[in-house]
Amino acid sequence: MRVSGPFQPTWADTPVRMVLIDREGLGHTAKSMSSLSTHVTEQLQQADAVLLLDNAKQPMQAAPVAALKAIAVSGLSSKLHIVFTHFDEVKGDNLPSFSLRVRRYA
């Protein structure tokens, strides 16, 4: 998929070049993953930011944990941004209501 458009704030003086690389999700294949490939690690080093997207309804699986370890070991943690989906469905004693989840983690 290719997208185009003005990916910059209206107040920016110069155009911003943005390249988004969307890879197949970690652990979305039948083959279990315990480490990142050399190719993926090289791409992480070249990127300005790394977005790790995971489902908050379940514990983090082996593949995203392997990615976190690889990012930490390679010294790229300053590029890492973690985003959770389905956070509104997380249950726990310290998160009894949706309004408390919003207030604590927004």
Sine and cosine of phi, psi and omega as CSV:
sin_phi,cos_phi,sin_psi,cos_psi,sin_omega,cos_omega
0.00,0.00,0.67,-0.74,0.09,-1.00
-0.87,-0.50,0.65,-0.76,0.06,-1.00
-0.78,-0.63,0.46,-0.89,0.07,-1.00
-0.59,-0.80,0.39,-0.92,0.01,-1.00
0.36,-0.93,0.03,-1.00,0.02,-1.00
-0.99,0.14,1.00,0.06,0.00,-1.00
-1.00,0.08,0.88,0.48,0.01,-1.00
-0.39,-0.92,0.42,-0.91,0.05,-1.00
-0.94,0.35,0.44,-0.90,-0.02,-1.00
-0.90,0.43,-0.37,0.93,-0.03,-1.00
-1.00,0.08,-0.08,1.00,-0.03,-1.00
-0.95,0.31,0.69,-0.72,-0.01,-1.00
-0.98,0.18,-0.57,0.82,-0.04,-1.00
-0.87,-0.50,0.51,-0.86,0.03,-1.00
-0.88,0.48,0.56,-0.83,0.03,-1.00
-0.96,-0.27,0.79,-0.61,0.04,-1.00
-1.00,-0.03,0.79,-0.61,-0.03,-1.00
-0.74,-0.67,0.77,-0.64,0.08,-1.00
-0.84,-0.54,0.85,-0.53,0.03,-1.00
-0.97,-0.25,0.77,-0.63,0.05,-1.00
-0.92,-0.39,0.91,-0.42,0.01,-1.00
-0.94,-0.33,0.90,-0.43,-0.03,-1.00
-0.98,-0.21,0.27,-0.96,0.12,-0.99
-0.87,0.50,0.66,-0.75,-0.04,-1.00
-0.84,0.54,0.59,-0.81,0.05,-1.00
-0.93,0.37,0.74,-0.67,0.01,-1.00
0.98,0.19,0.15,0.99,0.01,-1.00
-1.00,0.01,0.09,1.00,0.07,-1.00
-0.92,-0.39,0.23,-0.97,-0.03,-1.00
-0.92,0.39,-0.46,0.89,-0.02,-1.00
-0.96,0.27,0.82,-0.57,0.01,-1.00
-0.94,0.35,0.50,-0.87,-0.08,-1.00
-0.83,-0.55,0.84,-0.54,0.04,-1.00
-0.91,-0.42,-0.13,0.99,0.06,-1.00
-0.42,-0.91,0.30,-0.95,0.02,-1.00
-1.00,0.04,0.54,-0.84,0.04,-1.00
-0.94,0.34,0.33,-0.94,0.04,-1.00
-0.87,0.49,-0.63,0.78,0.00,-1.00
-0.88,0.47,-0.71,0.71,0.00,-1.00
-0.91,0.42,-0.68,0.73,0.02,-1.00
-0.87,0.49,-0.64,0.77,0.05,-1.00
-0.90,0.43,-0.65,0.76,0.04,-1.00
-0.90,0.44,-0.62,0.78,0.03,-1.00
-0.89,0.46,-0.63,0.77,0.00,-1.00
-0.92,0.40,-0.53,0.85,-0.01,-1.00
-0.99,0.15,-0.33,0.94,-0.08,-1.00
-0.98,0.22,0.47,-0.88,0.10,-1.00
-0.99,0.13,-0.49,0.87,-0.01,-1.00
-0.53,-0.85,0.54,-0.84,0.03,-1.00
-0.83,-0.55,0.84,-0.55,0.00,-1.00
-0.96,-0.29,0.89,-0.46,0.06,-1.00
-0.97,-0.25,0.89,-0.45,-0.06,-1.00
-0.95,-0.30,0.80,-0.59,-0.03,-1.00
-0.63,-0.78,0.34,-0.94,-0.01,-1.00
-1.00,0.06,0.85,-0.53,-0.04,-1.00
-0.98,0.21,-0.23,0.97,-0.05,-1.00
-0.94,0.34,-0.37,0.93,-0.04,-1.00
-0.77,-0.64,0.36,-0.93,0.05,-1.00
-0.86,0.51,0.47,-0.88,0.01,-1.00
-0.90,0.44,0.77,-0.64,-0.05,-1.00
-0.99,0.16,0.06,-1.00,-0.10,-1.00
-0.87,0.48,-0.64,0.76,-0.08,-1.00
-0.91,0.42,-0.76,0.64,0.04,-1.00
-0.91,0.42,-0.54,0.84,0.06,-1.00
-0.90,0.43,-0.66,0.75,0.06,-1.00
-0.88,0.47,-0.64,0.77,0.03,-1.00
-0.90,0.43,-0.69,0.73,0.03,-1.00
-0.87,0.49,-0.69,0.73,0.02,-1.00
-0.89,0.46,-0.70,0.71,-0.01,-1.00
-0.89,0.45,-0.65,0.76,0.01,-1.00
-0.91,0.41,-0.67,0.74,0.01,-1.00
-0.91,0.41,-0.72,0.69,-0.04,-1.00
-0.90,0.43,-0.58,0.81,-0.04,-1.00
-0.99,0.11,0.01,1.00,0.05,-1.00
0.97,0.23,0.41,0.91,-0.05,-1.00
-0.97,-0.24,0.24,0.97,-0.09,-1.00
-0.88,0.47,-0.41,0.91,0.03,-1.00
-0.93,0.36,-0.31,0.95,0.03,-1.00
-1.00,0.02,-0.22,0.98,-0.18,-0.98
-0.99,0.16,0.73,-0.68,0.11,-0.99
-0.76,-0.65,0.82,-0.57,-0.03,-1.00
-0.96,-0.29,0.77,-0.63,-0.01,-1.00
-0.82,-0.57,0.72,-0.69,0.03,-1.00
-0.92,-0.38,0.70,-0.72,0.13,-0.99
-1.00,-0.09,0.26,-0.97,0.06,-1.00
0.84,0.54,0.43,0.90,-0.02,-1.00
-0.91,0.41,-0.43,0.90,0.03,-1.00
-0.93,0.38,-0.26,0.96,-0.01,-1.00
-0.99,-0.16,0.03,1.00,0.01,-1.00
-0.96,0.30,0.72,-0.70,0.01,-1.00
-0.91,-0.42,0.51,-0.86,0.05,-1.00
0.06,-1.00,0.36,-0.93,-0.01,-1.00
-0.87,0.50,-0.56,0.83,-0.02,-1.00
-1.00,0.06,-0.02,1.00,0.01,-1.00
-0.73,-0.68,0.90,0.43,-0.12,-0.99
-0.95,0.31,-0.37,0.93,-0.05,-1.00
-0.65,-0.76,0.34,-0.94,0.01,-1.00
-0.88,0.47,-0.65,0.76,-0.04,-1.00
-0.89,0.45,-0.59,0.81,0.07,-1.00
-0.93,0.36,-0.60,0.80,0.05,-1.00
-0.89,0.45,-0.67,0.74,0.01,-1.00
-0.90,0.43,-0.70,0.71,-0.05,-1.00
-0.92,0.38,-0.62,0.79,-0.05,-1.00
-0.97,0.24,-0.58,0.82,-0.18,-0.98
-0.87,-0.48,0.19,0.98,0.01,-1.00
-1.00,0.08,0.00,0.00,0.00,0.00
